Amino acid sequence: MGRYQGDRINSAGKSQVVGQVPAFRDEGQGKTLEITLYQTLGSSSGNSIRITVVSDQLIALVIPDFTNQPLELTKVGNCATSSSAGHSIVLCWANGKLDIDITQASVLSYSIHIKRDDSLPPIESSTGAGHTYSLDELIGRSKFLNYAVSQEAERILQAKERFKAARGNLLPKLSLRAVVGVFTGDYLSTVGAALPFLFPSNWFAWKSSKLMYEAERKSFASLRGNQMNGVEGLFYLVARDQAVLANIDLSTTSLSTIRTS
């Protein structure tokens, strides 16, 4: 787990992106890693990239904002490649790093370079000068680069794991405790270990963990919305002060002209 950040190049140009990378999940015959990348804007809805390890030699790559058709790549070490007439694809991964480059007609048409990093560096200006942030960009940075928001997101992950553990505790299981209980006559322990769903307390624990997980999700959405709203309010206050200062400068200039004429 963790937050990843970096750059993406697509038909809209170069942009800064962030995303959460979950663990692999089983899907059919292979394992799939789904990465949802968000441009650092308050209005960003995100795009998911799916990497499926089909076999030891084959990887399927799906990039919705490039093409919805799965791209088949041949795995070699920590990279996977594909080339045909007119285009080539290179996918490489390392500890906490992912790189994707797609070249068409010798021109880079799609690229993603992200690494695990909880920081969020300033947006680079295309002219080399300091970047002037728009309201959408400022709201996006408060959405993704905020200690309180990151802390609440961690609580969601913890609540989710507790919910999954409570759900797993309802499933029948064979344990050493159950086997020993059969031979010692402790049938209550045997039933409790082998058939936990028969006990109401386990259902109560599952229900409470589920409600806590839902509450944490709603709390996270509320906290993030408050942070973004606060940044937007500050943006308008600064814009108002700048407008007032401009009017004062204009009035001062007019009065100086009148006084000297």
Buried (B, 14 or more C-beta within 10 A) or exposed (E): EEBBBBBBBBEEEEBBBBBBBEEEEEBEEBBBBBBBBBBBBBEBEEBEBBBBBBEEEBBBBBBEBBEEEBBEBEBEEEBBBBEEEEBEBBBBBEEEBBBBBBBEEEEEBBBBBBEBBEEBEEBEEEEEEEEEBEBBBBBBBBBBBBEEBEEBBEBBBEBBEBBEEBBEBBEEEEEEBBEEBEEEEBEEBBBBBBBBEEBEEBBEBBEEBBEBBEEBBEBBEEBBEEBBEEBBEEBEEEEEEEEEEEEEEEEEEEEEEEEEE
